[in-house]
Amino acid sequence: MSSNATPTAEVRPFPNAKVAPATESPNTPTEPAISPPAEAPAKKKRSARSFLLPIIALG
C-alpha cells in the first residue's frame, strides 16, 4: 500500500487557480471602490431593539 500512496499525486494545484489571479489583477483597482459601500451595510445589522432603547431611555 505504501507504494500506491503518493501524496504528491494528490496534492496538485488547479490550473484554474493560476488563471484567476491573472484576471483579477486588472480588476484590483475597482475592488477598493466596492469595499467602502460594503462597510455601510455592516452597520445596518444593528437590531431595532438596540436602536430604539437609547431613544426611549432618553425620552
PLY file of the C-alpha trace (Angstrom):
ply
format ascii 1.0
element vertex 59
property float x
property float y
property float z
element edge 58
property int vertex1
property int vertex2
end_header
0.00 0.00 0.00
2.87 2.38 0.66
3.90 2.15 -2.99
0.39 3.19 -4.06
0.18 6.06 -1.57
1.74 9.07 -3.29
0.87 12.33 -1.52
2.46 14.37 -4.30
-0.03 12.96 -6.81
-2.97 14.01 -4.63
-1.65 17.50 -3.93
-1.76 19.29 -7.26
-2.55 22.96 -7.88
-5.61 23.52 -10.00
-4.98 25.24 -13.36
-7.98 27.50 -12.78
-6.41 28.84 -9.59
-3.45 30.13 -11.58
-5.69 31.81 -14.15
-7.91 33.57 -11.59
-5.22 35.87 -10.09
-4.14 36.91 -13.59
-7.68 38.06 -14.41
-8.21 39.67 -11.00
-5.07 41.81 -11.10
-6.54 44.30 -13.65
-9.74 44.41 -11.58
-7.86 45.15 -8.35
-8.26 48.98 -8.64
-12.03 48.56 -8.91
-12.28 46.34 -5.82
-11.31 49.06 -3.27
-14.10 51.23 -4.72
-16.56 48.45 -3.85
-15.21 47.94 -0.32
-16.37 51.24 1.34
-20.05 50.72 0.39
-19.77 47.18 1.74
-18.93 48.60 5.18
-22.16 50.62 5.36
-24.49 47.58 5.33
-22.39 46.09 8.13
-23.53 48.96 10.38
-27.17 48.32 9.41
-27.01 44.94 11.17
-27.90 46.76 14.40
-31.15 45.38 15.72
-34.25 47.54 16.08
-34.21 46.97 19.84
-30.65 48.26 20.26
-31.57 51.26 18.12
-34.76 52.18 19.98
-33.66 51.52 23.57
-31.33 54.56 23.81
-34.05 56.77 22.31
-36.67 55.52 24.79
-34.23 55.82 27.69
-33.51 59.47 26.86
-37.20 60.28 26.30
0 1
1 2
2 3
3 4
4 5
5 6
6 7
7 8
8 9
9 10
10 11
11 12
12 13
13 14
14 15
15 16
16 17
17 18
18 19
19 20
20 21
21 22
22 23
23 24
24 25
25 26
26 27
27 28
28 29
29 30
30 31
31 32
32 33
33 34
34 35
35 36
36 37
37 38
38 39
39 40
40 41
41 42
42 43
43 44
44 45
45 46
46 47
47 48
48 49
49 50
50 51
51 52
52 53
53 54
54 55
55 56
56 57
57 58
